[in-house]
Amino acid sequence: MADSAQDRNLPASPKKLAKARAEGQVARSRDLGHFAALGVGGFVLLVVAAPLGAWLREIMVSSLRFGTREVMQPTAMTEQLLTLSVKGLWVIAPLGLLMMLLGVLSAVVAGGWNVSFKALAPNFGRFNPLAGLGRMFGKDHLIDVLKVIVLATALGTVGVLYLRSQWQGMAQLLMVPLPQAVAALTGTVATGFGFLLLLLGLWAAIDVPLQRHLYANRLKMSHQEVKQEFKEAEGNQEVKGKIKQRMREIGRKRMLLAVPTADLVVMNPTHYAVALKYDEASMGAPRVVAKGADLLALKIRDLARDSGVPVLQAPPLARALYTHVELEGEVPAALFAAVAQVLAWVYQLRRTPYLAAPDVVVPPELDPHTPRPSSK
């Protein structure tokens, strides 16, 4: 069952944030882009208004001049149109490039740099009218509609109040020469544009943190999602347990296969069993090739007897080896004497079948069953 919106009260994890960014979901503020485009674009136009006006006037004058060549050769008009189009691109292209850079910069300021092509992939689920109705009446869409209404009302109110305050002065421009009227009207429009731009800037300053807040709310997670993500990150515990169990079984089978190759099995007599092997050419010291306790010890004992490997009842040595030597580990120096004693017994047993078992002595500190003196 899907989690309801009320259950999503935990902040998004780094993994979910990274996945959202990979899918192109980041916080974006359209109002910041509008403010940047109008502000910088308007400022650039004001700065270059005089030279740009003179240049456009020159282009217009040259385009209205016709000579004999243009009249006699129709293709000349096409060439002149192409020339004028190229000159016009020298104005449009830089301004368009500037607007594009401003759009990218405003997006980076709002949500950081992010490149993803997954948003371009076709999503036929968006053609579902029921899903469209759900998005139309969703929380985010209603907030966007409310924002547009409030912003339009604020801009319209400021614009009407400013025009009302300037209406009498603008009416008097009809009484002055055209150049002075155009200059005065340009100043009035620029001031009004500045007021609207200031309001839009304040609105963008509010919208950027608002969009980040809404973005964080959209990505909030429920407790179930956090648990599921943890399972995916750490791996399913049941599967991991089965894998560990399977690895233990494989290791146990591999260990039991090494018992027939051992030189000796030392037992306790039923609780512990340790199989020893020593090859003077390849080993620096005798090595434990198998060990086990309880049922596994009995399994090692039976397998050794079936394979003809000698089994020696030496409880202190069996306990010491089982406790202090890891599987495939070499016997420590403290047990060299005891192990050498039993190995010598094995080598003699090959020549004298019914040789009595040796009395093996193990350092008391290595036998876990040796009583420890109580400290007072």
C-alpha positions in Angstrom: 0.0 0.0 0.0 1.3 3.4 -0.9 2.2 5.8 1.9 -0.1 8.8 2.3 1.2 12.3 2.2 0.7 12.6 6.0 3.2 9.7 6.6 5.9 11.4 4.7 7.4 13.4 7.5 11.1 12.5 7.2 13.6 14.5 5.2 14.9 13.0 2.0 18.0 10.8 2.2 21.1 11.6 0.2 20.4 8.6 -2.0 16.9 9.9 -2.8 18.2 13.4 -3.5 20.9 12.1 -5.8 18.3 10.0 -7.6 16.0 13.0 -8.0 18.8 15.1 -9.4 19.7 12.3 -11.8 16.1 12.4 -13.1 16.3 16.2 -13.5 14.2 17.1 -10.4 15.7 20.1 -8.8 14.3 23.3 -7.2 13.6 25.9 -9.9 12.2 29.4 -9.6 10.6 30.8 -12.8 10.3 34.2 -11.1 14.0 34.4 -10.6 14.6 33.8 -14.3 12.0 36.4 -15.2 13.6 38.9 -12.9 17.1 38.2 -14.3 16.0 38.4 -17.9 13.9 41.6 -17.5 16.4 43.3 -15.2 19.6 42.6 -17.1 17.9 42.8 -20.5 16.3 46.1 -19.6 19.6 47.5 -18.3 21.4 46.5 -21.4 18.8 48.0 -23.6 19.0 51.3 -21.7 22.8 51.4 -21.9 22.9 50.7 -25.7 19.7 52.5 -26.5 21.3 55.6 -28.1 23.9 53.8 -30.3 21.5 51.0 -31.1 18.8 53.5 -32.2 21.3 55.3 -34.4 22.4 52.0 -35.9 18.8 50.8 -36.5 18.0 54.1 -38.1 20.9 53.8 -40.5 19.8 50.3 -41.4 16.3 51.5 -42.1 17.5 54.4 -44.3 19.8 52.1 -46.3 17.0 49.6 -46.8 14.7 52.2 -48.3 17.3 53.4 -50.9 16.8 51.9 -54.3 19.0 52.4 -57.3 19.0 51.3 -60.9 20.6 48.0 -60.1 17.8 47.0 -57.7 15.2 48.0 -60.3 16.9 46.2 -63.2 18.0 43.1 -61.2 15.3 41.5 -58.9 18.0 39.3 -57.3 19.7 42.4 -56.0 16.7 43.0 -53.7 17.2 39.5 -52.3 20.9 40.1 -51.7 20.0 43.4 -49.9 17.4 41.6 -47.8 20.0 39.0 -46.8 22.5 41.6 -45.9 20.0 43.4 -43.7 19.0 40.1 -42.1 22.6 39.4 -41.2 23.0 42.9 -39.7 19.9 42.3 -37.7 21.3 39.1 -36.3 24.2 41.0 -34.9 21.7 42.5 -32.5 19.3 39.6 -31.9 21.9 36.8 -31.5 23.9 38.4 -28.7 20.7 39.4 -26.9 19.3 35.9 -27.2 22.6 34.4 -26.0 22.5 36.8 -23.0 19.0 35.7 -22.2 20.0 32.0 -22.4 23.0 32.5 -20.1 20.7 34.4 -17.6 18.2 31.5 -17.7 21.0 29.0 -17.0 22.5 31.2 -14.2 19.1 31.7 -12.5 18.5 28.0 -12.6 21.9 27.3 -11.0 21.3 29.8 -8.3 17.9 28.3 -7.4 18.8 24.6 -7.5 22.4 24.2 -8.3 24.1 22.9 -11.5 22.5 19.7 -12.8 22.5 18.1 -16.2 20.0 15.3 -16.9 18.5 14.0 -20.1 15.9 11.8 -18.5 13.4 14.6 -18.4 13.5 14.5 -22.3 12.4 10.9 -22.4 8.8 10.4 -23.4 6.4 9.8 -20.6 3.1 8.6 -21.9 1.7 8.6 -18.3 1.3 12.4 -18.7 -1.4 11.8 -21.3 -3.6 10.1 -18.8 -6.4 12.6 -18.1 -7.1 11.3 -14.6 -3.4 11.9 -13.7 -3.6 15.3 -15.2 -6.6 16.2 -13.1 -4.8 15.0 -10.0 -1.8 17.3 -10.8 -4.2 20.2 -11.6 -5.7 20.0 -8.1 -2.5 19.1 -6.4 -0.9 21.2 -3.7 2.0 22.4 -5.8 -0.2 23.4 -8.7 -2.6 25.3 -6.5 0.4 27.2 -4.9 1.6 28.1 -8.4 -1.8 29.4 -9.4 -2.0 31.4 -6.2 1.4 32.8 -6.8 0.5 34.0 -10.3 -2.7 35.6 -9.0 -0.9 37.5 -6.3 2.0 38.6 -8.5 -0.3 39.7 -11.3 -2.4 41.7 -8.8 0.7 43.3 -7.3 2.2 44.2 -10.6 -1.1 45.6 -11.9 -1.7 47.6 -8.8 1.8 49.2 -8.9 1.5 49.8 -12.6 -2.0 51.5 -12.3 -0.9 53.6 -9.3 2.3 54.8 -11.1 0.4 55.6 -14.4 -2.2 57.5 -12.4 0.5 59.6 -10.7 2.2 60.3 -14.1 -0.9 60.8 -16.2 -1.1 64.5 -16.0 2.6 64.9 -16.9 2.2 62.5 -19.8 -0.8 64.5 -21.2 1.3 67.7 -21.2 3.8 66.0 -23.5 1.4 66.7 -26.3 2.3 70.4 -25.9 6.1 70.0 -26.3 8.3 69.2 -29.4 8.6 65.6 -30.3 12.2 65.0 -29.4 11.7 66.4 -25.9 8.4 64.4 -25.6 10.1 61.2 -26.6 12.9 61.8 -24.1 10.5 62.6 -21.3 8.3 59.6 -22.1 11.3 57.3 -22.2 12.3 58.4 -18.7 8.8 57.9 -17.4 8.6 54.4 -18.9 12.0 53.6 -17.5 11.1 54.7 -14.0 7.8 52.7 -14.1 9.7 49.7 -15.4 12.2 50.1 -12.5 9.3 50.0 -10.0 7.9 46.8 -11.5 11.4 45.3 -11.7 12.0 46.0 -8.0 8.7 44.4 -7.1 9.6 41.4 -9.2 13.0 41.1 -7.6 11.4 41.1 -4.1 9.0 38.4 -5.3 11.9 36.3 -6.7 13.7 36.7 -3.3 10.7 35.1 -1.7 10.1 32.5 -4.4 13.6 31.0 -4.3 13.4 29.7 -0.7 9.8 28.8 -1.2 10.6 26.6 -4.2 13.4 24.9 -2.2 11.0 24.3 0.7 8.4 22.8 -1.7 11.0 20.7 -3.4 12.1 19.3 0.0 8.5 18.6 0.9 8.0 16.7 -2.4 10.9 14.4 -1.6 10.0 13.7 2.0 10.1 10.0 2.9 7.9 7.8 5.1 9.3 5.4 7.7 8.6 2.5 5.4 10.6 4.1 2.6 13.5 4.7 4.9 13.5 1.1 6.0 13.2 -0.1 2.4 16.1 2.1 1.4 18.2 0.8 4.3 17.5 -2.7 3.2 18.5 -2.0 -0.3 21.7 -0.3 0.8 22.6 -2.9 3.4 21.2 -5.8 1.5 18.2 -8.0 2.5 19.1 -9.6 5.9 17.4 -12.9 5.0 19.3 -13.1 1.7 22.6 -12.2 3.5 21.8 -14.8 6.2 21.2 -17.5 3.5 24.4 -16.5 1.7 26.4 -16.7 5.0 24.9 -20.1 5.7 25.7 -21.3 2.2 29.3 -20.0 2.6 29.6 -21.8 5.9 28.3 -25.0 4.3 30.8 -24.7 1.4 33.6 -24.0 3.9 32.6 -27.0 6.0 32.6 -29.3 3.0 36.0 -28.0 1.9 37.3 -28.6 5.4 35.9 -32.1 5.6 37.6 -32.9 2.2 40.9 -32.0 3.8 40.5 -34.5 6.7 41.6 -37.6 4.7 44.8 -35.8 3.8 45.7 -35.0 7.4 48.4 -36.7 9.4 46.5 -36.9 12.6 43.3 -36.0 14.4 43.5 -34.9 18.0 40.2 -35.3 20.1 38.8 -34.4 23.5 37.4 -37.1 23.1 34.0 -36.1 21.8 33.7 -32.3 22.3 36.6 -31.2 20.1 38.4 -32.6 17.1 41.4 -31.0 15.3 43.1 -32.4 12.2 46.8 -31.6 11.8 49.0 -31.8 8.7 52.7 -31.2 8.3 54.7 -31.1 5.1 58.4 -30.3 5.8 58.9 -29.2 2.2 56.1 -26.7 2.0 55.2 -25.8 5.6 57.1 -23.9 8.2 55.1 -25.4 11.0 52.2 -28.0 11.4 48.9 -26.6 10.2 45.3 -27.1 11.3 43.4 -28.3 8.2 40.1 -29.0 10.0 38.5 -28.5 13.4 35.1 -28.8 14.9 33.1 -29.2 18.1 30.4 -31.6 19.2 28.6 -33.2 16.1 31.2 -31.8 13.7 33.9 -33.2 15.9 32.3 -36.7 15.6 32.0 -36.2 11.9 35.7 -35.4 11.6 36.6 -38.4 13.8 34.4 -40.8 11.7 35.8 -39.5 8.5 39.4 -39.8 9.7 38.9 -43.4 10.8 37.2 -44.3 7.5 40.3 -42.7 5.7 42.9 -44.4 7.9 44.0 -41.3 9.6 45.1 -41.9 13.2 42.9 -40.5 15.9 44.5 -39.6 19.2 42.7 -38.9 22.5 44.6 -35.9 23.9 42.0 -33.6 25.5 44.3 -30.7 26.7 46.0 -30.5 23.3 42.7 -30.7 21.4 41.2 -27.9 23.5 44.3 -25.7 23.1 44.5 -26.2 19.4 40.8 -25.6 18.9 40.9 -22.4 21.0 44.2 -20.8 19.8 44.6 -21.9 16.2 42.4 -20.7 13.3 41.5 -23.0 10.4 44.4 -23.2 8.0 46.5 -21.6 10.6 49.9 -22.7 11.8 50.5 -24.1 15.3 52.0 -21.5 17.6 55.5 -21.9 19.0 54.1 -22.6 22.5 52.6 -25.8 21.3 55.5 -27.0 19.1 56.7 -29.5 21.7 53.3 -31.1 22.2 52.5 -31.3 18.5 56.0 -32.6 17.7 55.4 -35.3 20.3 52.1 -36.5 18.7 53.5 -36.3 15.2 56.4 -38.4 16.3 53.9 -40.9 17.7 52.2 -41.0 14.3 55.4 -41.6 12.4 56.3 -44.4 14.8 52.8 -45.8 14.5 53.4 -46.4 10.9 56.2 -48.8 11.7 54.8 -50.2 15.0 51.0 -50.6 14.7 50.1 -51.0 18.4 52.2 -48.3 19.9 50.8 -46.8 23.1 49.6 -43.2 22.9 51.9 -40.6 24.4 51.2 -38.6 27.5 51.0 -35.1 25.9 51.8 -32.1 28.1 50.3 -28.7 27.2 51.2 -25.4 28.9 48.5 -24.7 31.4 47.9 -21.1 30.1 46.9 -22.5 26.7 44.3 -25.0 28.0 41.0 -23.2 28.4 39.9 -25.8 31.0 42.8 -25.2 33.3 41.5 -23.5 36.5 42.8 -19.9 36.9 43.9 -18.7 40.3 41.4 -16.3 41.8 42.7 -12.8 42.3 42.2 -11.3 45.7 
